[in-house]
Amino acid sequence: MNRHLLRRAGMVLLVLGTILPASILPVPAREKYFPAVLHLRHPDGREEIVNVTDLRFVYYERRFVRHPTGIGKPGDLEIRDLPREVHSIRNEERTRLKFTKLRKVVFEYRDEEGKRLLWLHATRSSKRKKPVDWPGGYLLNANTSRLPHFRGLVDGRTVDFPIPPALEPASPTEPILTQIEFLPPVWASRP
C-alpha cells in the first residue's frame, strides 16, 4: 500500500514539475518586469517608437555628507544624489501611480501665465478611476536634486529616457519623450 502511494506522489510531483517550472523557482530568482512602448519625438519632427522590456522610474534622493577635517576646522560638505529605481511614478507628496494600474502616460505642454509648461497626464487601467494630471516640475525631487527619468532595457542594454524639460524649448536638440503605453507586467527569471 505504501509503495503505491509513493508512486502516485512521485507521478504528481513529476507532472507539476514539468507543467509549472516557473512557479517552483525560488522567489528571489523571479522578478516582475514592466514592458512598455515609448513614443519619442525627434528635433526634426520624426516620431520614433521604442519597445522597452523593463521600465522603471528613477528619482534621486539628495544626501549631505560631512567629512571631518580636524579639530577646530570646518568640515567638508559633499552632496550626493542617490538614484532610486521604482515601478511607480511619484510626486512631491509621495503619491504613487503604480505601473500595474496605469494604461498610458502622456507628456504635454499647456499654456500657463504666458509660458508653455510641462504636464503629465496619466490614464489608469480602471475606467472608474479618473485620469491624473500633475505638473512636470511636481515629480519627486525634481526641484532639489537631479531630474527624474525613466530607465529600461532595449535589446538587452539599459537606456535612460529623460523627462521633457519643464519649459517647452523653442528648438529641441534631442529626442523628447511624449508618451508611455504600459503593457501587462510579466514574471520572468533573472538573466
Secondary structure in CASP SS format (residue, H / E / C, confidence):
PFRMAT SS
TARGET T0000
AUTHOR 0000-0000-0000
METHOD secondary structure of the structure
MODEL  1
M C 1.00
N H 1.00
R H 1.00
H H 1.00
L H 1.00
L H 1.00
R H 1.00
R H 1.00
A H 1.00
G H 1.00
M H 1.00
V H 1.00
L H 1.00
L H 1.00
V H 1.00
L H 1.00
G H 1.00
T H 1.00
I H 1.00
L C 1.00
P C 1.00
A C 1.00
S C 1.00
I C 1.00
L C 1.00
P C 1.00
V H 1.00
P H 1.00
A H 1.00
R E 1.00
E E 1.00
K E 1.00
Y E 1.00
F C 1.00
P C 1.00
A E 1.00
V E 1.00
L E 1.00
H E 1.00
L E 1.00
R E 1.00
H C 1.00
P C 1.00
D C 1.00
G C 1.00
R C 1.00
E E 1.00
E E 1.00
I E 1.00
V E 1.00
N E 1.00
V E 1.00
T C 1.00
D C 1.00
L C 1.00
R E 1.00
F E 1.00
V E 1.00
Y E 1.00
Y E 1.00
E E 1.00
R E 1.00
R E 1.00
F E 1.00
V E 1.00
R E 1.00
H E 1.00
P C 1.00
T C 1.00
G C 1.00
I C 1.00
G C 1.00
K C 1.00
P C 1.00
G C 1.00
D E 1.00
L E 1.00
E E 1.00
I E 1.00
R E 1.00
D E 1.00
L E 1.00
P E 1.00
R E 1.00
E E 1.00
V E 1.00
H C 1.00
S E 1.00
I E 1.00
R E 1.00
N E 1.00
E C 1.00
E C 1.00
R C 1.00
T C 1.00
R E 1.00
L E 1.00
K E 1.00
F H 1.00
T H 1.00
K H 1.00
L E 1.00
R E 1.00
K E 1.00
V E 1.00
V E 1.00
F E 1.00
E E 1.00
Y E 1.00
R E 1.00
D E 1.00
E E 1.00
E C 1.00
G C 1.00
K E 1.00
R E 1.00
L E 1.00
L E 1.00
W E 1.00
L E 1.00
H E 1.00
A E 1.00
T E 1.00
R E 1.00
S C 1.00
S C 1.00
K C 1.00
R C 1.00
K C 1.00
K C 1.00
P C 1.00
V E 1.00
D E 1.00
W E 1.00
P E 1.00
G H 1.00
G H 1.00
Y H 1.00
L E 1.00
L C 1.00
N C 1.00
A C 1.00
N C 1.00
T C 1.00
S C 1.00
R C 1.00
L C 1.00
P C 1.00
H E 1.00
F E 1.00
R E 1.00
G E 1.00
L E 1.00
V E 1.00
D C 1.00
G C 1.00
R E 1.00
T E 1.00
V E 1.00
D E 1.00
F E 1.00
P E 1.00
I C 1.00
P C 1.00
P C 1.00
A C 1.00
L E 1.00
E C 1.00
P C 1.00
A C 1.00
S C 1.00
P C 1.00
T C 1.00
E C 1.00
P C 1.00
I E 1.00
L E 1.00
T E 1.00
Q E 1.00
I E 1.00
E E 1.00
F E 1.00
L C 1.00
P C 1.00
P C 1.00
V E 1.00
W E 1.00
A E 1.00
S E 1.00
R C 1.00
P C 1.00
END
